[in-house]
Amino acid sequence: MAATKLISMHQKKGQSIAKSLKDRCDYAKNKEKTEMGQYISSYACNVKLVDKEFAQSKVEYYNLTGREYKGDIIAWQIRQSFKPGEITPEEANKVGYETAIRFTKGNHAFIVATHTDRAHIHNHIIFNSTTLSCDRKFKDSWFCGLALQKVSDIVCLEHGLSIIEPKLPSERVKRTEYPEHMSYRDQIRKTINECFMQKPKTYDEFIRMMQQAGYDIKFGKHLAVKSKEQERYIRFRSLGAGYTEEDIKKHFEIDEPKKERDFDLLIDIQKKLQQGKGKYYERWAKVFNVKQVAKALLFLQEHDVRDYETLEKMTSDAATRFNELSNHIKAAESRMKEIETLRNHIFNYSDTRDIYVAYCKSGYSQRFYEAHRREITLHKAAKEAFSMLPGRIPKVKDLNEEYQELLTEKREAYSQYRDAKQHMQDFQIAKRDIDLILGLDEKKIKVKKLEKEL
């Protein structure tokens, strides 16, 4: 099953046609998304020079026709997304190629880049708006998108894939579930959550973490953020509840009111009186302690705690559960950082290999080294990192799959983390209150444990 979308590409403001084409093609050919360029194919053009060839065709078109339009379309993109788990990247690239050749009738040069960085495999098909003869351009029409979907469905059926069955108007319902795709706002919210997992102490430290994550922060009347892939800034206030500038600043307010508990620790009245509290405080503290004792006993009754040994065991179990979740999240985060570092080394090694080979052939020339210091340093760092690995260098595809699995595990663990923390704190407070009621202190509790052991 493949969903298609036809997108027009215009010249970006402040950029030349060549630069605009290069940016679009470079994104489609991204090595990290296409498994080091393994899943890229082309028709009537060179994959490495596709942007230059497209730009040259515009010059030839103008020389032949003399036509020049303001806001002209420089290229078209077909985005073709497949159902997760239904197709392999190799077959997806073939389906994309056949769809493009039929839709353009072989009159336009194009590249097909299959991206595997998402849960759903999808194609970015970029075809030249100018024909191969450079005397005409692709014309959009009212039903061009429907024709594209029809062509895609035919190709999918030929490859044994399912298609999207059109529904009658009476069968259509409002969509509430969407395919797994992270919008720019979803990515920003995810990054904010990851920053708070690192427990920044100040608002400025949080901003620095966002910048280190690759975001550009714009300060002004409204705080806004932009990643390298975005064209425009997105305001924090548009991210929803919990992610606005005001909500983020509340995390760092010193006098932020604490969430009220169902019950709290008992007050040591004698200690407070020694500190100078008066009789009215003593009267209030006695009433407060009575209420807290009642709430603590009710809490224990709800959890079927009938004796002190059971309370000790459940308190210990709650703490163990919380620590297990905390350690699991930390281990997942640590491994995710290792994967991210290793992926960067793999990409750096591939990008700088030719330069390093030339450096070796030059007899390790100092002059060559100074001219390519950064590339050679990155290559050496990658080789050193590879030498520390226990076995063979893993594939980027395997690393991406492991990273997604760890991310899913981390999300599931974190969803239980807060409840486990609250559960542990409730039992610890209840146990402490019971200890005070029974007149037990730490020394007496230790003596009791030793007596049981003996």
Order of alpha helices (4+ residues) and beta strands (2+ residues): beta-alpha-beta-alpha-beta-alpha-beta-beta-alpha-alpha-alpha-beta-beta-beta-alpha-alpha-alpha-alpha-alpha-alpha-alpha-alpha
